[in-house]
């Protein structure tokens, strides 16, 4: 018996779609899953704009306080960068 093999990018895309669908949108929010406490947002931007957007998030939600991180990123065939940033909703 042979199982279907997916490329890592295919698997990541499918997981990202499923994650966005289960949250009801790109903004994240409280939910019933294990990752329900994280706020997530996905962007698709040209490389320079993607860097600026990530810098803006890290400036506004510092990593030390909000545990902000780039959760996923990839370069699309058209040269744009798709990335997901996650952070905690509040800094305690």
Steps between C-alpha positions, in 0.01 A plus 500: 500500500641837399402820678465831321805723550460874534769762480564693823355815339176316414467377856573846644243662270234247594569549871489879463165482317357267763630721781350816345167323442482374859564854632240656276749736333857618497482697823500203735327525832399296797395152405463147617826364357840477659611814314186695593680752718720625213410788272608429143495702182610395154635744241600469134724790400798588283829421678580858611144558625504164681816601686348836591176335624693249713714781644182697579353203689819438699516872589134510607495155669853437637610139503591508870150610605272343238711203385461633145647281227481425131321167514517416130633659184557409138586666171223471242568440130426867424774608744268616778549379856215332686552494876308447821583692817378382837499669839330480836193722529633685806824558680470409867 
